[in-house]
Amino acid sequence: MPRSEQTLDEIMNLASAHFKVPREKLTPDEDFFKTLRIDSLQALDLLTKLENHFHVELPDYELQGVSDFRTLAGRIQSRL
């Protein structure tokens, strides 16, 4: 599995577990705010979890407008 796909998979697994949403309901290109039924504060909570998991720091400006797992994975992957 390519590294970027592995990162995407890990993000989706973490989001699934964190928000107690079945993993099979999550797709890489869907709006995760809608799929997970979360607001911006919950998204920040998830982001903190992801930063700790991947040992990266993602500046807010890099995440503006990001609402799908694939783009989020790309931003995280660029910091690894």
Distance bins in CASP14 RR format, pairs under 12 A and 6 or more apart:
PFRMAT RR
TARGET T0000
AUTHOR 0000-0000-0000
RMODE 2
METHOD distances of the structure
MODEL  1
1 7 0 0 0 0 1 0 0 0 0 0 0
1 8 0 0 0 0 1 0 0 0 0 0 0
1 9 1 0 0 1 0 0 0 0 0 0 0
1 10 0 0 0 0 0 1 0 0 0 0 0
2 8 0 0 0 0 1 0 0 0 0 0 0
2 9 0 0 0 0 0 1 0 0 0 0 0
2 73 0 0 0 0 0 1 0 0 0 0 0
2 74 0 0 0 0 0 1 0 0 0 0 0
2 77 0 0 0 0 1 0 0 0 0 0 0
3 9 0 0 0 0 0 1 0 0 0 0 0
3 10 0 0 0 0 0 1 0 0 0 0 0
3 54 0 0 0 0 0 1 0 0 0 0 0
3 73 0 0 0 0 1 0 0 0 0 0 0
3 74 0 0 0 0 0 1 0 0 0 0 0
3 76 0 0 0 0 0 1 0 0 0 0 0
3 77 1 0 0 1 0 0 0 0 0 0 0
3 78 0 0 0 0 0 1 0 0 0 0 0
3 80 1 0 0 1 0 0 0 0 0 0 0
4 10 0 0 0 0 0 1 0 0 0 0 0
4 11 0 0 0 0 0 1 0 0 0 0 0
4 28 0 0 0 0 0 1 0 0 0 0 0
4 69 0 0 0 0 0 1 0 0 0 0 0
4 70 0 0 0 0 1 0 0 0 0 0 0
4 71 0 0 0 0 0 1 0 0 0 0 0
4 72 0 0 0 0 0 1 0 0 0 0 0
4 73 1 0 0 1 0 0 0 0 0 0 0
4 74 1 0 0 1 0 0 0 0 0 0 0
4 75 0 0 0 0 0 1 0 0 0 0 0
4 76 0 0 0 0 1 0 0 0 0 0 0
4 77 1 0 1 0 0 0 0 0 0 0 0
4 78 0 0 0 0 1 0 0 0 0 0 0
4 80 0 0 0 0 1 0 0 0 0 0 0
5 11 0 0 0 0 0 1 0 0 0 0 0
5 12 0 0 0 0 0 1 0 0 0 0 0
5 28 0 0 0 0 1 0 0 0 0 0 0
5 69 0 0 0 0 0 1 0 0 0 0 0
5 70 0 0 0 0 1 0 0 0 0 0 0
5 73 0 0 0 0 1 0 0 0 0 0 0
5 74 0 0 0 0 0 1 0 0 0 0 0
5 77 0 0 0 0 1 0 0 0 0 0 0
6 12 0 0 0 0 0 1 0 0 0 0 0
6 13 0 0 0 0 0 1 0 0 0 0 0
6 54 0 0 0 0 0 1 0 0 0 0 0
6 73 0 0 0 0 1 0 0 0 0 0 0
6 74 0 0 0 0 0 1 0 0 0 0 0
6 76 0 0 0 0 0 1 0 0 0 0 0
6 77 0 0 0 0 1 0 0 0 0 0 0
6 80 0 0 0 0 0 1 0 0 0 0 0
7 13 0 0 0 0 0 1 0 0 0 0 0
7 14 0 0 0 0 0 1 0 0 0 0 0
7 28 0 0 0 0 0 1 0 0 0 0 0
7 50 0 0 0 0 1 0 0 0 0 0 0
7 53 0 0 0 0 0 1 0 0 0 0 0
7 54 1 0 0 1 0 0 0 0 0 0 0
7 56 0 0 0 0 0 1 0 0 0 0 0
7 69 0 0 0 0 1 0 0 0 0 0 0
7 70 0 0 0 0 1 0 0 0 0 0 0
7 71 0 0 0 0 0 1 0 0 0 0 0
7 72 0 0 0 0 1 0 0 0 0 0 0
7 73 1 0 1 0 0 0 0 0 0 0 0
7 74 1 0 0 1 0 0 0 0 0 0 0
7 75 0 0 0 0 1 0 0 0 0 0 0
7 76 1 0 1 0 0 0 0 0 0 0 0
7 77 1 0 1 0 0 0 0 0 0 0 0
7 78 0 0 0 0 0 1 0 0 0 0 0
7 79 0 0 0 0 0 1 0 0 0 0 0
7 80 1 0 0 1 0 0 0 0 0 0 0
8 14 0 0 0 0 0 1 0 0 0 0 0
8 15 0 0 0 0 0 1 0 0 0 0 0
8 26 0 0 0 0 0 1 0 0 0 0 0
8 27 0 0 0 0 0 1 0 0 0 0 0
8 28 1 0 1 0 0 0 0 0 0 0 0
8 29 0 0 0 0 0 1 0 0 0 0 0
8 32 0 0 0 0 0 1 0 0 0 0 0
8 50 0 0 0 0 0 1 0 0 0 0 0
8 54 0 0 0 0 0 1 0 0 0 0 0
8 68 0 0 0 0 0 1 0 0 0 0 0
8 69 1 0 0 1 0 0 0 0 0 0 0
8 70 1 0 0 1 0 0 0 0 0 0 0
8 71 0 0 0 0 1 0 0 0 0 0 0
8 72 0 0 0 0 1 0 0 0 0 0 0
8 73 1 1 0 0 0 0 0 0 0 0 0
8 74 1 0 0 1 0 0 0 0 0 0 0
8 75 0 0 0 0 0 1 0 0 0 0 0
8 76 0 0 0 0 1 0 0 0 0 0 0
8 77 0 0 0 0 1 0 0 0 0 0 0
9 15 0 0 0 0 0 1 0 0 0 0 0
9 16 0 0 0 0 0 1 0 0 0 0 0
9 23 0 0 0 0 1 0 0 0 0 0 0
9 26 0 0 0 0 0 1 0 0 0 0 0
9 28 0 0 0 0 1 0 0 0 0 0 0
9 69 0 0 0 0 1 0 0 0 0 0 0
9 70 0 0 0 0 0 1 0 0 0 0 0
9 73 0 0 0 0 1 0 0 0 0 0 0
9 77 0 0 0 0 0 1 0 0 0 0 0
10 16 0 0 0 0 0 1 0 0 0 0 0
10 17 0 0 0 0 0 1 0 0 0 0 0
10 23 0 0 0 0 0 1 0 0 0 0 0
10 49 0 0 0 0 0 1 0 0 0 0 0
10 50 0 0 0 0 1 0 0 0 0 0 0
10 53 1 0 0 1 0 0 0 0 0 0 0
10 54 1 0 0 1 0 0 0 0 0 0 0
10 69 0 0 0 0 0 1 0 0 0 0 0
10 72 0 0 0 0 0 1 0 0 0 0 0
10 73 0 0 0 0 1 0 0 0 0 0 0
10 76 0 0 0 0 1 0 0 0 0 0 0
10 77 0 0 0 0 0 1 0 0 0 0 0
10 80 0 0 0 0 0 1 0 0 0 0 0
11 17 0 0 0 0 0 1 0 0 0 0 0
11 18 0 0 0 0 0 1 0 0 0 0 0
11 23 0 0 0 0 0 1 0 0 0 0 0
11 26 0 0 0 0 1 0 0 0 0 0 0
11 28 0 0 0 0 1 0 0 0 0 0 0
11 32 0 0 0 0 1 0 0 0 0 0 0
11 36 0 0 0 0 0 1 0 0 0 0 0
11 46 0 0 0 0 1 0 0 0 0 0 0
11 47 0 0 0 0 0 1 0 0 0 0 0
11 49 0 0 0 0 1 0 0 0 0 0 0
11 50 1 0 0 1 0 0 0 0 0 0 0
11 51 0 0 0 0 0 1 0 0 0 0 0
11 53 0 0 0 0 1 0 0 0 0 0 0
11 54 0 0 0 0 1 0 0 0 0 0 0
11 56 0 0 0 0 0 1 0 0 0 0 0
11 58 0 0 0 0 0 1 0 0 0 0 0
11 66 0 0 0 0 0 1 0 0 0 0 0
11 68 0 0 0 0 0 1 0 0 0 0 0
11 69 1 0 1 0 0 0 0 0 0 0 0
11 70 0 0 0 0 1 0 0 0 0 0 0
11 71 0 0 0 0 0 1 0 0 0 0 0
11 72 1 0 0 1 0 0 0 0 0 0 0
11 73 1 0 1 0 0 0 0 0 0 0 0
11 74 0 0 0 0 1 0 0 0 0 0 0
11 75 0 0 0 0 0 1 0 0 0 0 0
11 76 1 0 0 1 0 0 0 0 0 0 0
11 77 0 0 0 0 1 0 0 0 0 0 0
12 18 0 0 0 0 0 1 0 0 0 0 0
12 19 0 0 0 0 0 1 0 0 0 0 0
12 21 0 0 0 0 1 0 0 0 0 0 0
12 22 0 0 0 0 0 1 0 0 0 0 0
12 23 1 0 0 1 0 0 0 0 0 0 0
12 24 0 0 0 0 0 1 0 0 0 0 0
12 25 0 0 0 0 0 1 0 0 0 0 0
12 26 1 0 1 0 0 0 0 0 0 0 0
12 27 0 0 0 0 1 0 0 0 0 0 0
12 28 1 0 0 1 0 0 0 0 0 0 0
12 29 0 0 0 0 0 1 0 0 0 0 0
12 30 0 0 0 0 0 1 0 0 0 0 0
12 32 0 0 0 0 1 0 0 0 0 0 0
12 35 0 0 0 0 0 1 0 0 0 0 0
12 36 0 0 0 0 0 1 0 0 0 0 0
12 46 0 0 0 0 0 1 0 0 0 0 0
12 50 0 0 0 0 0 1 0 0 0 0 0
12 68 0 0 0 0 0 1 0 0 0 0 0
12 69 1 0 1 0 0 0 0 0 0 0 0
12 70 0 0 0 0 1 0 0 0 0 0 0
12 72 0 0 0 0 1 0 0 0 0 0 0
12 73 0 0 0 0 1 0 0 0 0 0 0
13 19 0 0 0 0 0 1 0 0 0 0 0
13 21 0 0 0 0 0 1 0 0 0 0 0
13 22 0 0 0 0 0 1 0 0 0 0 0
13 23 1 0 0 1 0 0 0 0 0 0 0
13 24 0 0 0 0 0 1 0 0 0 0 0
13 26 0 0 0 0 1 0 0 0 0 0 0
13 49 0 0 0 0 0 1 0 0 0 0 0
13 50 0 0 0 0 0 1 0 0 0 0 0
13 53 0 0 0 0 1 0 0 0 0 0 0
13 69 0 0 0 0 0 1 0 0 0 0 0
13 73 0 0 0 0 0 1 0 0 0 0 0
14 21 0 0 0 0 0 1 0 0 0 0 0
14 23 0 0 0 0 0 1 0 0 0 0 0
14 26 0 0 0 0 0 1 0 0 0 0 0
14 32 0 0 0 0 0 1 0 0 0 0 0
14 36 0 0 0 0 0 1 0 0 0 0 0
14 45 0 0 0 0 0 1 0 0 0 0 0
14 46 1 0 0 1 0 0 0 0 0 0 0
14 47 0 0 0 0 0 1 0 0 0 0 0
14 48 0 0 0 0 0 1 0 0 0 0 0
14 49 1 0 0 1 0 0 0 0 0 0 0
14 50 1 0 0 1 0 0 0 0 0 0 0
14 51 0 0 0 0 0 1 0 0 0 0 0
14 52 0 0 0 0 0 1 0 0 0 0 0
14 53 1 0 0 1 0 0 0 0 0 0 0
14 54 0 0 0 0 1 0 0 0 0 0 0
14 69 0 0 0 0 0 1 0 0 0 0 0
14 72 0 0 0 0 0 1 0 0 0 0 0
14 73 0 0 0 0 0 1 0 0 0 0 0
14 76 0 0 0 0 0 1 0 0 0 0 0
15 21 1 0 0 1 0 0 0 0 0 0 0
15 22 0 0 0 0 0 1 0 0 0 0 0
15 23 0 0 0 0 1 0 0 0 0 0 0
15 25 0 0 0 0 0 1 0 0 0 0 0
15 26 1 0 0 1 0 0 0 0 0 0 0
15 27 0 0 0 0 0 1 0 0 0 0 0
15 28 0 0 0 0 0 1 0 0 0 0 0
15 30 0 0 0 0 0 1 0 0 0 0 0
15 32 1 0 0 1 0 0 0 0 0 0 0
15 33 0 0 0 0 0 1 0 0 0 0 0
15 35 0 0 0 0 1 0 0 0 0 0 0
15 36 1 0 0 1 0 0 0 0 0 0 0
15 37 0 0 0 0 0 1 0 0 0 0 0
15 38 0 0 0 0 1 0 0 0 0 0 0
15 42 0 0 0 0 0 1 0 0 0 0 0
15 43 0 0 0 0 1 0 0 0 0 0 0
15 45 0 0 0 0 0 1 0 0 0 0 0
15 46 1 0 0 1 0 0 0 0 0 0 0
15 47 0 0 0 0 0 1 0 0 0 0 0
15 49 0 0 0 0 1 0 0 0 0 0 0
15 50 0 0 0 0 1 0 0 0 0 0 0
15 53 0 0 0 0 0 1 0 0 0 0 0
15 68 0 0 0 0 0 1 0 0 0 0 0
15 69 1 0 0 1 0 0 0 0 0 0 0
15 72 0 0 0 0 1 0 0 0 0 0 0
15 73 0 0 0 0 0 1 0 0 0 0 0
16 22 1 0 0 1 0 0 0 0 0 0 0
16 23 1 0 1 0 0 0 0 0 0 0 0
16 24 0 0 0 0 1 0 0 0 0 0 0
16 25 1 0 0 1 0 0 0 0 0 0 0
16 26 1 0 1 0 0 0 0 0 0 0 0
16 27 0 0 0 0 0 1 0 0 0 0 0
16 32 0 0 0 0 0 1 0 0 0 0 0
16 35 0 0 0 0 0 1 0 0 0 0 0
16 36 0 0 0 0 1 0 0 0 0 0 0
16 46 0 0 0 0 0 1 0 0 0 0 0
16 49 0 0 0 0 0 1 0 0 0 0 0
16 69 0 0 0 0 0 1 0 0 0 0 0
17 23 0 0 0 0 1 0 0 0 0 0 0
17 26 0 0 0 0 0 1 0 0 0 0 0
17 36 0 0 0 0 0 1 0 0 0 0 0
17 46 0 0 0 0 0 1 0 0 0 0 0
17 49 0 0 0 0 1 0 0 0 0 0 0
17 53 0 0 0 0 0 1 0 0 0 0 0
18 26 0 0 0 0 0 1 0 0 0 0 0
18 32 0 0 0 0 0 1 0 0 0 0 0
18 36 0 0 0 0 1 0 0 0 0 0 0
18 38 0 0 0 0 1 0 0 0 0 0 0
18 42 0 0 0 0 1 0 0 0 0 0 0
18 43 0 0 0 0 0 1 0 0 0 0 0
18 45 1 0 0 1 0 0 0 0 0 0 0
18 46 1 0 1 0 0 0 0 0 0 0 0
18 47 0 0 0 0 0 1 0 0 0 0 0
18 48 0 0 0 0 0 1 0 0 0 0 0
18 49 1 0 0 1 0 0 0 0 0 0 0
18 50 0 0 0 0 1 0 0 0 0 0 0
18 52 0 0 0 0 0 1 0 0 0 0 0
18 53 0 0 0 0 0 1 0 0 0 0 0
19 25 0 0 0 0 0 1 0 0 0 0 0
19 26 0 0 0 0 1 0 0 0 0 0 0
19 32 0 0 0 0 1 0 0 0 0 0 0
19 33 0 0 0 0 0 1 0 0 0 0 0
19 35 0 0 0 0 1 0 0 0 0 0 0
19 36 1 0 1 0 0 0 0 0 0 0 0
19 37 1 0 0 1 0 0 0 0 0 0 0
19 38 1 0 0 1 0 0 0 0 0 0 0
19 39 0 0 0 0 0 1 0 0 0 0 0
19 42 1 0 0 1 0 0 0 0 0 0 0
19 43 0 0 0 0 0 1 0 0 0 0 0
19 45 0 0 0 0 1 0 0 0 0 0 0
19 46 1 0 0 1 0 0 0 0 0 0 0
19 49 0 0 0 0 0 1 0 0 0 0 0
20 26 0 0 0 0 0 1 0 0 0 0 0
20 36 0 0 0 0 1 0 0 0 0 0 0
20 37 0 0 0 0 0 1 0 0 0 0 0
20 38 0 0 0 0 0 1 0 0 0 0 0
21 27 0 0 0 0 0 1 0 0 0 0 0
21 30 0 0 0 0 0 1 0 0 0 0 0
21 32 0 0 0 0 1 0 0 0 0 0 0
21 34 0 0 0 0 0 1 0 0 0 0 0
21 35 1 0 0 1 0 0 0 0 0 0 0
21 36 1 0 1 0 0 0 0 0 0 0 0
21 37 0 0 0 0 1 0 0 0 0 0 0
21 38 0 0 0 0 1 0 0 0 0 0 0
21 42 0 0 0 0 0 1 0 0 0 0 0
21 46 0 0 0 0 0 1 0 0 0 0 0
22 35 0 0 0 0 0 1 0 0 0 0 0
22 36 0 0 0 0 0 1 0 0 0 0 0
23 35 0 0 0 0 0 1 0 0 0 0 0
23 36 0 0 0 0 0 1 0 0 0 0 0
23 69 0 0 0 0 0 1 0 0 0 0 0
24 35 0 0 0 0 0 1 0 0 0 0 0
25 32 0 0 0 0 0 1 0 0 0 0 0
25 34 0 0 0 0 0 1 0 0 0 0 0
25 35 1 0 0 1 0 0 0 0 0 0 0
25 36 0 0 0 0 1 0 0 0 0 0 0
25 37 0 0 0 0 0 1 0 0 0 0 0
26 32 1 0 0 1 0 0 0 0 0 0 0
26 34 0 0 0 0 0 1 0 0 0 0 0
26 35 1 0 0 1 0 0 0 0 0 0 0
26 36 1 0 0 1 0 0 0 0 0 0 0
26 37 0 0 0 0 0 1 0 0 0 0 0
26 68 0 0 0 0 0 1 0 0 0 0 0
26 69 1 0 0 1 0 0 0 0 0 0 0
26 70 0 0 0 0 0 1 0 0 0 0 0
26 72 0 0 0 0 0 1 0 0 0 0 0
27 34 0 0 0 0 0 1 0 0 0 0 0
27 35 1 0 0 1 0 0 0 0 0 0 0
27 36 0 0 0 0 0 1 0 0 0 0 0
27 68 0 0 0 0 1 0 0 0 0 0 0
27 69 1 0 0 1 0 0 0 0 0 0 0
27 70 0 0 0 0 1 0 0 0 0 0 0
28 35 0 0 0 0 0 1 0 0 0 0 0
28 67 0 0 0 0 0 1 0 0 0 0 0
28 68 1 0 0 1 0 0 0 0 0 0 0
28 69 1 0 1 0 0 0 0 0 0 0 0
28 70 1 0 1 0 0 0 0 0 0 0 0
28 71 0 0 0 0 1 0 0 0 0 0 0
28 72 0 0 0 0 1 0 0 0 0 0 0
28 73 1 0 0 1 0 0 0 0 0 0 0
28 74 0 0 0 0 0 1 0 0 0 0 0
29 35 0 0 0 0 0 1 0 0 0 0 0
29 67 0 0 0 0 0 1 0 0 0 0 0
29 68 1 0 1 0 0 0 0 0 0 0 0
29 69 1 0 0 1 0 0 0 0 0 0 0
29 70 1 0 1 0 0 0 0 0 0 0 0
29 71 0 0 0 0 1 0 0 0 0 0 0
29 72 0 0 0 0 0 1 0 0 0 0 0
29 73 0 0 0 0 0 1 0 0 0 0 0
30 36 0 0 0 0 1 0 0 0 0 0 0
30 67 0 0 0 0 1 0 0 0 0 0 0
30 68 1 0 0 1 0 0 0 0 0 0 0
30 69 1 0 0 1 0 0 0 0 0 0 0
30 70 0 0 0 0 1 0 0 0 0 0 0
30 71 0 0 0 0 0 1 0 0 0 0 0
30 72 0 0 0 0 0 1 0 0 0 0 0
31 37 0 0 0 0 0 1 0 0 0 0 0
31 38 0 0 0 0 0 1 0 0 0 0 0
31 43 0 0 0 0 0 1 0 0 0 0 0
31 65 0 0 0 0 0 1 0 0 0 0 0
31 66 0 0 0 0 0 1 0 0 0 0 0
31 67 1 0 1 0 0 0 0 0 0 0 0
31 68 1 0 0 1 0 0 0 0 0 0 0
31 69 0 0 0 0 1 0 0 0 0 0 0
31 70 0 0 0 0 0 1 0 0 0 0 0
31 71 0 0 0 0 0 1 0 0 0 0 0
31 72 0 0 0 0 0 1 0 0 0 0 0
32 38 1 0 0 1 0 0 0 0 0 0 0
32 39 0 0 0 0 0 1 0 0 0 0 0
32 40 0 0 0 0 0 1 0 0 0 0 0
32 42 0 0 0 0 0 1 0 0 0 0 0
32 43 1 0 0 1 0 0 0 0 0 0 0
32 46 0 0 0 0 1 0 0 0 0 0 0
32 47 0 0 0 0 0 1 0 0 0 0 0
32 50 0 0 0 0 0 1 0 0 0 0 0
32 63 0 0 0 0 0 1 0 0 0 0 0
32 65 0 0 0 0 0 1 0 0 0 0 0
32 66 0 0 0 0 1 0 0 0 0 0 0
32 67 1 0 0 1 0 0 0 0 0 0 0
32 68 1 0 0 1 0 0 0 0 0 0 0
32 69 1 0 1 0 0 0 0 0 0 0 0
32 70 0 0 0 0 0 1 0 0 0 0 0
32 71 0 0 0 0 1 0 0 0 0 0 0
32 72 1 0 0 1 0 0 0 0 0 0 0
32 73 0 0 0 0 0 1 0 0 0 0 0
33 39 1 0 0 1 0 0 0 0 0 0 0
33 40 0 0 0 0 1 0 0 0 0 0 0
33 41 0 0 0 0 0 1 0 0 0 0 0
33 42 0 0 0 0 1 0 0 0 0 0 0
33 43 1 0 0 1 0 0 0 0 0 0 0
33 44 0 0 0 0 0 1 0 0 0 0 0
33 46 0 0 0 0 0 1 0 0 0 0 0
33 65 0 0 0 0 0 1 0 0 0 0 0
33 66 0 0 0 0 0 1 0 0 0 0 0
33 67 1 0 1 0 0 0 0 0 0 0 0
33 68 0 0 0 0 1 0 0 0 0 0 0
33 69 0 0 0 0 0 1 0 0 0 0 0
33 72 0 0 0 0 0 1 0 0 0 0 0
34 43 0 0 0 0 0 1 0 0 0 0 0
34 67 0 0 0 0 1 0 0 0 0 0 0
34 68 0 0 0 0 0 1 0 0 0 0 0
35 43 0 0 0 0 0 1 0 0 0 0 0
35 67 0 0 0 0 1 0 0 0 0 0 0
35 68 0 0 0 0 1 0 0 0 0 0 0
35 69 0 0 0 0 1 0 0 0 0 0 0
36 42 1 0 0 1 0 0 0 0 0 0 0
36 43 0 0 0 0 1 0 0 0 0 0 0
36 45 0 0 0 0 0 1 0 0 0 0 0
36 46 0 0 0 0 1 0 0 0 0 0 0
36 67 0 0 0 0 0 1 0 0 0 0 0
36 68 0 0 0 0 0 1 0 0 0 0 0
36 69 0 0 0 0 1 0 0 0 0 0 0
37 43 0 0 0 0 0 1 0 0 0 0 0
38 44 0 0 0 0 1 0 0 0 0 0 0
38 45 0 0 0 0 1 0 0 0 0 0 0
38 46 1 0 0 1 0 0 0 0 0 0 0
38 47 0 0 0 0 0 1 0 0 0 0 0
38 67 0 0 0 0 0 1 0 0 0 0 0
39 45 0 0 0 0 1 0 0 0 0 0 0
39 46 0 0 0 0 0 1 0 0 0 0 0
40 46 0 0 0 0 0 1 0 0 0 0 0
40 47 0 0 0 0 0 1 0 0 0 0 0
40 60 0 0 0 0 0 1 0 0 0 0 0
40 63 0 0 0 0 0 1 0 0 0 0 0
40 64 0 0 0 0 0 1 0 0 0 0 0
40 65 0 0 0 0 0 1 0 0 0 0 0
40 66 0 0 0 0 0 1 0 0 0 0 0
40 67 0 0 0 0 0 1 0 0 0 0 0
41 47 0 0 0 0 0 1 0 0 0 0 0
41 48 0 0 0 0 0 1 0 0 0 0 0
42 48 0 0 0 0 0 1 0 0 0 0 0
42 49 0 0 0 0 0 1 0 0 0 0 0
43 49 0 0 0 0 0 1 0 0 0 0 0
43 50 0 0 0 0 0 1 0 0 0 0 0
43 58 0 0 0 0 0 1 0 0 0 0 0
43 60 0 0 0 0 0 1 0 0 0 0 0
43 63 0 0 0 0 1 0 0 0 0 0 0
43 64 0 0 0 0 0 1 0 0 0 0 0
43 65 0 0 0 0 0 1 0 0 0 0 0
43 66 0 0 0 0 1 0 0 0 0 0 0
43 67 0 0 0 0 1 0 0 0 0 0 0
43 69 0 0 0 0 0 1 0 0 0 0 0
43 72 0 0 0 0 1 0 0 0 0 0 0
44 50 0 0 0 0 0 1 0 0 0 0 0
44 51 0 0 0 0 0 1 0 0 0 0 0
44 58 0 0 0 0 0 1 0 0 0 0 0
44 60 0 0 0 0 1 0 0 0 0 0 0
44 63 0 0 0 0 1 0 0 0 0 0 0
45 51 0 0 0 0 0 1 0 0 0 0 0
45 52 0 0 0 0 0 1 0 0 0 0 0
46 52 0 0 0 0 0 1 0 0 0 0 0
46 53 0 0 0 0 0 1 0 0 0 0 0
46 58 0 0 0 0 0 1 0 0 0 0 0
46 63 0 0 0 0 0 1 0 0 0 0 0
46 66 0 0 0 0 0 1 0 0 0 0 0
46 69 0 0 0 0 0 1 0 0 0 0 0
46 72 0 0 0 0 1 0 0 0 0 0 0
46 76 0 0 0 0 0 1 0 0 0 0 0
47 53 0 0 0 0 0 1 0 0 0 0 0
47 54 0 0 0 0 0 1 0 0 0 0 0
47 56 0 0 0 0 0 1 0 0 0 0 0
47 57 0 0 0 0 0 1 0 0 0 0 0
47 58 1 0 0 1 0 0 0 0 0 0 0
47 59 0 0 0 0 0 1 0 0 0 0 0
47 60 0 0 0 0 1 0 0 0 0 0 0
47 62 0 0 0 0 0 1 0 0 0 0 0
47 63 1 0 0 1 0 0 0 0 0 0 0
47 66 0 0 0 0 1 0 0 0 0 0 0
47 72 0 0 0 0 1 0 0 0 0 0 0
47 75 0 0 0 0 0 1 0 0 0 0 0
47 76 0 0 0 0 1 0 0 0 0 0 0
48 54 0 0 0 0 0 1 0 0 0 0 0
48 56 0 0 0 0 0 1 0 0 0 0 0
48 57 0 0 0 0 0 1 0 0 0 0 0
48 58 0 0 0 0 1 0 0 0 0 0 0
48 63 0 0 0 0 0 1 0 0 0 0 0
49 56 0 0 0 0 0 1 0 0 0 0 0
49 58 0 0 0 0 0 1 0 0 0 0 0
49 76 0 0 0 0 0 1 0 0 0 0 0
50 56 0 0 0 0 1 0 0 0 0 0 0
50 57 0 0 0 0 0 1 0 0 0 0 0
50 58 1 0 0 1 0 0 0 0 0 0 0
50 63 0 0 0 0 0 1 0 0 0 0 0
50 66 0 0 0 0 0 1 0 0 0 0 0
50 69 0 0 0 0 0 1 0 0 0 0 0
50 72 1 0 0 1 0 0 0 0 0 0 0
50 73 0 0 0 0 1 0 0 0 0 0 0
50 74 0 0 0 0 0 1 0 0 0 0 0
50 75 0 0 0 0 1 0 0 0 0 0 0
50 76 1 0 0 1 0 0 0 0 0 0 0
50 77 0 0 0 0 0 1 0 0 0 0 0
50 79 0 0 0 0 0 1 0 0 0 0 0
50 80 0 0 0 0 0 1 0 0 0 0 0
51 57 1 0 1 0 0 0 0 0 0 0 0
51 58 1 0 0 1 0 0 0 0 0 0 0
51 59 0 0 0 0 0 1 0 0 0 0 0
51 60 0 0 0 0 0 1 0 0 0 0 0
51 62 0 0 0 0 0 1 0 0 0 0 0
51 63 0 0 0 0 0 1 0 0 0 0 0
51 72 0 0 0 0 0 1 0 0 0 0 0
51 75 0 0 0 0 0 1 0 0 0 0 0
51 76 0 0 0 0 1 0 0 0 0 0 0
51 79 0 0 0 0 1 0 0 0 0 0 0
51 80 0 0 0 0 0 1 0 0 0 0 0
52 58 0 0 0 0 0 1 0 0 0 0 0
52 76 0 0 0 0 0 1 0 0 0 0 0
53 76 0 0 0 0 1 0 0 0 0 0 0
53 80 0 0 0 0 0 1 0 0 0 0 0
54 72 0 0 0 0 0 1 0 0 0 0 0
54 73 0 0 0 0 1 0 0 0 0 0 0
54 74 0 0 0 0 0 1 0 0 0 0 0
54 75 0 0 0 0 0 1 0 0 0 0 0
54 76 1 0 1 0 0 0 0 0 0 0 0
54 77 0 0 0 0 1 0 0 0 0 0 0
54 78 0 0 0 0 0 1 0 0 0 0 0
54 79 1 0 0 1 0 0 0 0 0 0 0
54 80 1 0 0 1 0 0 0 0 0 0 0
55 76 0 0 0 0 0 1 0 0 0 0 0
55 79 0 0 0 0 1 0 0 0 0 0 0
55 80 0 0 0 0 1 0 0 0 0 0 0
56 62 0 0 0 0 0 1 0 0 0 0 0
56 63 0 0 0 0 0 1 0 0 0 0 0
56 72 0 0 0 0 0 1 0 0 0 0 0
56 73 0 0 0 0 0 1 0 0 0 0 0
56 74 0 0 0 0 0 1 0 0 0 0 0
56 75 0 0 0 0 1 0 0 0 0 0 0
56 76 1 0 0 1 0 0 0 0 0 0 0
56 77 0 0 0 0 1 0 0 0 0 0 0
56 78 0 0 0 0 1 0 0 0 0 0 0
56 79 1 0 1 0 0 0 0 0 0 0 0
56 80 1 0 0 1 0 0 0 0 0 0 0
57 63 0 0 0 0 0 1 0 0 0 0 0
57 75 0 0 0 0 0 1 0 0 0 0 0
57 76 0 0 0 0 0 1 0 0 0 0 0
57 79 1 0 0 1 0 0 0 0 0 0 0
57 80 0 0 0 0 0 1 0 0 0 0 0
58 64 0 0 0 0 0 1 0 0 0 0 0
58 66 0 0 0 0 1 0 0 0 0 0 0
58 71 0 0 0 0 0 1 0 0 0 0 0
58 72 0 0 0 0 1 0 0 0 0 0 0
58 73 0 0 0 0 0 1 0 0 0 0 0
58 74 0 0 0 0 0 1 0 0 0 0 0
58 75 1 0 0 1 0 0 0 0 0 0 0
58 76 1 0 0 1 0 0 0 0 0 0 0
58 77 0 0 0 0 0 1 0 0 0 0 0
58 78 0 0 0 0 1 0 0 0 0 0 0
58 79 1 0 0 1 0 0 0 0 0 0 0
58 80 0 0 0 0 0 1 0 0 0 0 0
59 66 0 0 0 0 0 1 0 0 0 0 0
59 75 0 0 0 0 1 0 0 0 0 0 0
59 78 0 0 0 0 0 1 0 0 0 0 0
59 79 0 0 0 0 1 0 0 0 0 0 0
60 66 0 0 0 0 0 1 0 0 0 0 0
60 75 0 0 0 0 0 1 0 0 0 0 0
61 75 0 0 0 0 0 1 0 0 0 0 0
62 71 0 0 0 0 0 1 0 0 0 0 0
62 72 0 0 0 0 1 0 0 0 0 0 0
62 74 0 0 0 0 0 1 0 0 0 0 0
62 75 1 0 1 0 0 0 0 0 0 0 0
62 76 0 0 0 0 1 0 0 0 0 0 0
62 78 0 0 0 0 1 0 0 0 0 0 0
62 79 0 0 0 0 1 0 0 0 0 0 0
63 71 0 0 0 0 1 0 0 0 0 0 0
63 72 1 0 0 1 0 0 0 0 0 0 0
63 74 0 0 0 0 0 1 0 0 0 0 0
63 75 1 0 0 1 0 0 0 0 0 0 0
63 76 0 0 0 0 0 1 0 0 0 0 0
63 79 0 0 0 0 0 1 0 0 0 0 0
64 71 0 0 0 0 0 1 0 0 0 0 0
64 75 0 0 0 0 0 1 0 0 0 0 0
65 71 0 0 0 0 1 0 0 0 0 0 0
65 72 0 0 0 0 0 1 0 0 0 0 0
65 75 0 0 0 0 0 1 0 0 0 0 0
66 72 1 0 1 0 0 0 0 0 0 0 0
66 73 0 0 0 0 0 1 0 0 0 0 0
66 74 0 0 0 0 1 0 0 0 0 0 0
66 75 1 0 0 1 0 0 0 0 0 0 0
66 76 0 0 0 0 0 1 0 0 0 0 0
67 75 0 0 0 0 0 1 0 0 0 0 0
68 74 0 0 0 0 0 1 0 0 0 0 0
68 75 0 0 0 0 0 1 0 0 0 0 0
69 75 0 0 0 0 0 1 0 0 0 0 0
69 76 0 0 0 0 0 1 0 0 0 0 0
69 77 0 0 0 0 0 1 0 0 0 0 0
70 76 0 0 0 0 0 1 0 0 0 0 0
70 77 0 0 0 0 0 1 0 0 0 0 0
71 77 0 0 0 0 0 1 0 0 0 0 0
71 78 0 0 0 0 0 1 0 0 0 0 0
72 78 0 0 0 0 0 1 0 0 0 0 0
72 79 0 0 0 0 0 1 0 0 0 0 0
73 79 0 0 0 0 0 1 0 0 0 0 0
73 80 0 0 0 0 0 1 0 0 0 0 0
74 80 0 0 0 0 1 0 0 0 0 0 0
END
